[in-house]
Amino acid sequence: IMETQAGIPAIPLLATLLLLLVFIVLAFREARKTTDLHRFFMFGPDFKGYDFSATLVATNAGLSGAFVLILYYGYIYGFAVFPWVWGFWFLTQYASRWTIIRTEAIAANDGGWLANFGTLHEFIGARFQSSAARRYAGVLSSFAYVGLISCELLLAYQLVVYFIQSSTNLPFTSLQVYPAAFIVMVFLCILVYTAMAGYRGVVQTDVMQLVIMTFMLVALAVFLIANFSNINMHYEQAFRPLPQGFLNPDGKGTGLYLSFLLSNLFFWGLWWPGAMDQWQRCAATKSVKGALDPIWGTTGIVPTVYFGAISLLFVGAGVWMATNVPNSSLGPELL
């Protein structure tokens, strides 16, 4: 049995391997419906409301370690940061909804967006009647995706290093052999099941991720409720709540806190809609029904409540860390 540095069985690594196996099985099942390039990118009319919510939540919540970032906010600012974090989710989703509606209106003169455009790059090229604009949009988004994937790989590598240690590095790098090999294996598995099943496979794996995330959130909620009295006892000592007002919850100055809010306004609220996640879901189903659904859609009840639960529980996890280790510095090892 692989063990962590602390001697704990490395259940997360084994669970990851099992999950990848499930994903590949799902990909084999969906691959039978992906018989040509068109169907590779399309889902079809059987795209249900819960499918949209699952892929929306799984994609947004997993954004480059978003959980870790929200936990960090809770550790630094306490519960005072929760309204802002949830508010940025709102801004993201309403910006996405506006983008979808606006795109449909612009494309009306060309016979309708859903009838003509499979990608945002194609839409931009047609809108400005310029192949150069289409290529520019494609290159620009590729830079964004390379950066996003790089961040995710770096975060994953740091997590795996905690569970697997090796004394040998890859040539010409500081990467440890065994953790790097594990990450490469996972990456290749993802590549295989995505190439086999296309967008249908991505949606199926997102549904599975949502199920796992839900169990995780329930477990975290139970843990925080069980430790509430201890958190409450040490909260004031850890945070000195609102010492100078709502815009200075950590007591380090309003300017620094406003800087934090502004950076998050761009990161959470304005950057992610530009990554085209909602747009691509509409294009892949040839319908805006899922995106605009009042229950399951972009600004629907289910994603809104789910994002609220994610924000509150992971801010709470950060608060628990701060009230249990108030004198320690927040570093990679602690996270």
Secondary structure, DSSP 8 states (H G I E B T S, - for coil): --B-TTS-B-HHHHHHHHHHHHHHHHHHHHHTT--SHHHHH---TT--HHHHHHHHHHHHHTTTSHHHHHHHHHHHHGGGGHHHHHHHHHHHHHHHHHHHHHHHHHGGGGT-HHHH-SSHHHHHHHHTT-HHHHHHHHHHHHHHHHHHHHHHHHHHHHHHHHH---S-B-TTSS-BHHHHHHHHHHHHHHHHHHHHHHHHHHHHHHHHHHHHHHHHHHHHHHHHHHTHHHHHHHHHHHH-SSSS-TT-TTSS-HHHHHHHHHHHIIIIIIIGGGGTHHHHHHHHHT-SHHHH-TTTSTTSHHHHHHHHHHHHHHHHHHHHHHHHSTTS---TTT-
